[in-house]
């Protein structure tokens, strides 16, 4: 794709919203402030108010980002540690900030996190290429990770 658009045949959306119920799988547990219920309630409010049904709004999901994309920010060792904690939370490596009160490990943490990355990345790309005027990923903003470690509220 050249990045150029035929403005006569394709009208950009006013807003592209990243949402799919699978985003609620990002779950640090019921006592953590980033509980997935906040996402579910936000989506239900949008649905109840007709936001998602507005003709200028496009709702899209997101596939998990590849390790290559994640490696543009994170080290391969950190990506591997998140993947290992995702497969078995009991092996979460605190050297990488995983398995702490701030960043508890849970089954599927790698895939859930990688979906959020794709949602934000694709929203930015869509705005940049003129496919939409605005991008919204209310599922994002989940962590303050460094290139080689997780970092939560107190890290």
SULGI-V534758 format. One record per pair of residues at least 4 apart in sequence whose ideal C-beta (glycine too) atoms are under 8 Angstrom apart, sorted by the first residue. I is the first residue (numbers start at 1). J is the second residue. D is the distance in whole Angstrom. If there is no record, write none. Layout:
BEGIN
i=<I:I>
j=<J:J>
d=<D:D>
END
This chain:
BEGIN
i=<3:5:5:5:5:5:6:7:12:12:12:12:13:13:13:13:13:13:14:14:14:14:14:14:15:15:15:15:15:15:15:15:16:16:16:16:16:16:16:16:16:16:16:16:17:17:17:17:17:17:17:17:17:17:18:18:18:18:18:18:18:18:18:18:18:18:18:18:18:19:19:19:19:19:19:19:19:19:20:20:21:21:22:22:22:23:23:23:23:23:23:23:24:24:24:24:25:25:25:25:26:26:26:26:26:26:26:26:26:27:27:27:27:28:28:28:28:28:28:29:29:29:30:32:33:34:34:36:37:38:39:39:39:40:41:42:42:43:43:44:45:45:46:46:47:47:47:50:51:52:52:53:58:60:60:61:61:62:62:62:62:62:63:63:64:64:64:64:64:64:65:65:65:65:65:65:65:66:66:67:67:67:68:69:69:69:70:70:70:70:71:71:71:73:73:74:74:74:74:74:75:75:75:76:77:77:77:78:78:78:78:78:78:79:79:80:81:81:81:81:81:81:82:82:82:82:82:82:82:83:83:84:84:84:84:85:85:85:85:85:85:85:85:85:86:86:86:86:86:86:86:87:87:87:89:89:89:89:89:89:92:92:92:92:93:93:94:94:94:95:96:96:96:97:97:97:97:97:97:97:97:97:98:98:98:99:99:99:100:100:100:101:102:102:102:102:102:102:103:103:103:103:105:108:109:110:111:112:113:113:113:114:115:115:116:116:116:116:116:117:118:119:119:119:119:120:120:120:120:121:122:123:123:123:123:123:124:124:125:125:126:126:126:127:127:127:127:127:143:143:143:144:144:144:144:145:145:145:146:146:150:151>
j=<129:10:12:129:130:131:10:11:130:131:132:133:56:57:58:131:132:133:54:56:57:132:133:134:56:57:58:132:133:134:135:136:57:58:59:60:123:126:127:131:132:134:135:136:46:51:52:57:58:59:60:136:137:138:23:59:60:61:62:119:120:122:123:135:136:137:138:139:140:23:43:46:52:59:60:61:138:139:61:62:40:43:61:112:115:36:39:112:115:116:119:139:36:37:39:40:36:108:111:112:34:36:39:109:112:113:116:139:142:35:36:106:112:32:34:35:103:104:106:35:104:106:35:104:153:38:142:40:41:42:43:138:139:44:45:46:138:47:52:48:49:51:51:52:51:52:53:54:57:57:59:57:132:119:122:115:119:115:116:118:119:122:115:118:110:111:114:115:117:118:69:70:114:115:117:118:121:70:114:71:76:79:72:117:118:121:74:79:114:117:75:76:79:145:147:78:79:145:147:148:79:147:148:80:81:96:148:82:96:145:147:148:149:83:110:84:85:92:93:95:96:98:86:96:98:109:110:113:150:87:110:88:91:92:93:89:91:92:93:98:99:105:109:110:105:106:107:108:109:110:111:91:107:110:99:104:105:106:107:109:98:99:104:105:98:99:98:99:100:149:148:149:150:102:103:145:146:149:150:151:152:155:103:105:150:103:104:105:104:150:152:152:150:151:152:153:154:155:143:150:151:152:109:112:113:114:115:116:117:142:143:118:119:139:120:137:139:140:142:121:122:123:137:139:140:124:135:137:140:125:126:127:132:135:136:137:128:135:129:131:131:132:135:131:132:133:134:135:150:151:152:151:152:153:155:149:150:151:150:151:155:155>
d=<5:6:8:7:5:7:6:8:6:5:5:6:6:7:4:7:5:7:8:3:7:7:5:7:6:5:7:6:7:4:7:6:8:5:8:6:6:5:8:7:4:7:5:7:7:8:7:6:7:5:7:5:8:8:8:8:6:7:6:4:7:8:6:8:7:4:8:6:8:7:5:8:8:5:8:7:7:7:4:7:8:8:7:8:7:7:5:7:7:7:8:4:4:8:6:5:7:5:8:5:8:6:8:8:4:7:7:7:6:7:5:6:8:4:6:7:7:5:7:8:6:7:6:7:8:7:6:6:6:6:6:7:6:6:6:6:5:6:8:6:6:8:4:5:7:5:8:6:6:6:5:8:7:8:7:8:8:5:7:4:4:6:7:6:8:5:4:5:8:6:4:6:4:8:4:5:7:7:8:6:8:6:8:7:8:7:5:5:6:7:8:6:6:8:6:5:5:7:5:7:7:5:5:6:6:8:7:6:6:8:7:5:6:6:8:6:6:8:5:8:4:6:6:7:7:6:5:7:8:7:5:7:6:8:7:6:6:4:7:5:7:4:6:8:7:8:7:6:5:4:7:8:8:8:7:8:4:6:6:8:4:3:8:4:6:7:7:5:6:8:7:5:6:7:6:8:8:4:3:6:7:6:6:5:6:7:7:5:7:8:7:8:7:7:2:6:6:6:7:4:8:5:6:5:6:6:6:7:7:7:8:7:6:8:7:7:5:5:6:6:6:6:5:6:7:6:8:5:5:6:6:7:8:3:7:5:6:6:6:8:4:5:6:8:6:7:7:5:6:7:7:5:7:8:7:7:5:6:8:6:7:3>
END
